[in-house]
Amino acid sequence: MTRQEGATAGRRAPGELESEVLAALWAAGEPVGAGAVREQVAGDPAYTTVLTILTRLYDKGLVTRKRAGRGYLYSPVHDEAGHVAAGMRDLLEHGGDRAAVLARFVSSLPDEDEKLLEELLRDHLVDPGISEVATRVPGTRD
């Protein structure tokens, strides 16, 4: 074990707990309290740790909360696909040359993802009102 591995043993990577908390909220499918989220997060974090993460996610606009008794019930603002898409948009907006970033992204896609992207773009050009795309296997039609 290297010194760096030893220093981080037992610790999550930056952002990992936030991701686990969001995953627990997506899995719940309904507004839930911090205790319910804590039960779904690996590693038995303290209740106050989960509450801190939920508060940070709320402050970032990633979750909503509604008062329920003395606490809150939390819900994600976006589903998982919407959350990932928002992150991709944010990276694209701060990536400098948009054309170069998009070209590099597309050139790095596996063939089936590139075909799916082409299909989604084609569908969007035909019907620009499409705002959400159902998950489907590349090459299939609904």
C-alpha positions in Angstrom: 0.0 0.0 0.0 1.4 3.4 -0.9 1.4 6.3 1.5 -1.3 8.1 -0.5 -3.5 5.0 -0.5 -3.0 4.7 3.3 -3.9 8.3 3.8 -7.2 7.9 1.9 -8.1 4.4 3.2 -11.7 4.6 4.5 -12.4 8.0 3.0 -14.6 8.6 0.0 -13.4 10.4 -3.0 -14.5 14.1 -3.3 -18.2 14.2 -4.3 -18.8 10.5 -3.8 -21.1 10.9 -0.8 -23.1 13.6 -2.7 -23.5 11.1 -5.5 -24.6 8.3 -3.1 -27.1 10.6 -1.5 -28.5 11.6 -4.9 -28.7 7.9 -5.9 -30.6 7.1 -2.7 -33.1 9.9 -3.5 -33.5 8.6 -7.1 -34.1 5.1 -5.8 -36.7 6.3 -3.2 -38.9 7.6 -5.9 -40.7 9.9 -3.4 -39.7 12.6 -1.0 -37.8 11.1 2.0 -36.1 12.3 5.2 -32.4 12.3 6.0 -32.8 9.1 8.1 -34.2 7.2 5.1 -31.4 8.5 2.9 -28.8 7.5 5.6 -30.1 3.9 5.5 -29.4 3.6 1.8 -25.8 5.1 1.9 -22.9 2.7 2.3 -20.5 3.0 5.2 -22.9 3.9 8.0 -22.4 7.7 7.9 -23.5 9.8 10.8 -27.0 11.3 10.5 -25.5 14.8 10.7 -23.2 14.0 7.8 -26.1 13.0 5.6 -28.0 16.1 6.8 -25.1 18.3 5.9 -24.8 16.7 2.4 -28.6 17.2 1.8 -28.3 20.8 2.9 -25.4 21.4 0.5 -27.3 19.7 -2.3 -30.3 22.0 -1.5 -28.0 25.0 -1.5 -26.7 24.0 -5.0 -30.2 23.6 -6.3 -29.9 19.9 -6.8 -32.7 18.9 -4.4 -35.9 20.4 -3.1 -37.1 20.1 0.5 -40.5 20.4 2.2 -41.0 20.8 5.9 -42.3 17.7 7.5 -42.7 18.0 11.3 -39.3 19.2 12.7 -37.4 18.1 9.7 -37.6 18.0 5.9 -38.4 15.6 3.1 -36.0 15.8 0.2 -36.5 15.1 -3.5 -34.0 15.4 -6.4 -34.7 18.3 -8.8 -33.8 16.1 -11.9 -33.8 12.4 -12.5 -30.4 10.8 -13.0 -30.3 11.4 -16.7 -31.3 15.0 -16.3 -28.6 15.5 -13.6 -25.9 14.0 -15.8 -27.0 16.0 -18.8 -26.9 19.2 -16.7 -23.3 18.4 -15.7 -22.4 17.8 -19.3 -23.9 21.1 -20.3 -22.0 22.9 -17.5 -18.7 21.3 -18.6 -19.4 22.3 -22.2 -20.2 25.9 -21.3 -16.9 26.2 -19.5 -14.7 24.2 -21.9 -13.5 26.9 -24.2 -13.9 26.1 -27.9 -17.3 24.4 -28.0 -16.8 23.0 -31.5 -13.5 21.4 -30.5 -14.9 20.0 -27.2 -18.0 18.5 -29.0 -15.8 17.1 -31.8 -13.5 15.4 -29.3 -16.4 14.1 -27.3 -18.1 12.6 -30.4 -14.9 11.1 -31.7 -14.3 9.3 -28.4 -17.8 7.6 -28.3 -18.2 3.9 -29.0 -19.9 3.2 -32.3 -23.3 2.3 -30.7 -23.3 5.5 -28.7 -22.4 7.5 -31.8 -25.3 5.9 -33.7 -27.7 6.6 -30.8 -26.5 10.3 -30.7 -27.1 10.5 -34.5 -30.6 9.1 -34.1 -31.5 11.4 -31.2 -30.3 14.4 -33.2 -32.3 13.3 -36.2 -35.4 12.8 -34.1 -34.9 16.2 -32.5 -34.6 17.9 -35.9 -37.9 16.2 -37.0 -39.6 17.1 -33.7 -37.8 19.9 -31.8 -40.4 19.7 -29.0 -38.8 16.5 -27.8 -37.5 17.4 -24.4 -37.0 14.1 -22.8 -35.8 10.9 -24.6 -36.9 7.5 -23.3 -34.0 5.1 -22.7 -33.8 2.7 -25.6 -31.4 0.3 -27.1 -29.5 1.8 -30.1 -31.0 0.7 -33.4 -34.5 0.0 -32.1 -37.6 2.0 -32.6 -40.4 2.7 -30.1 
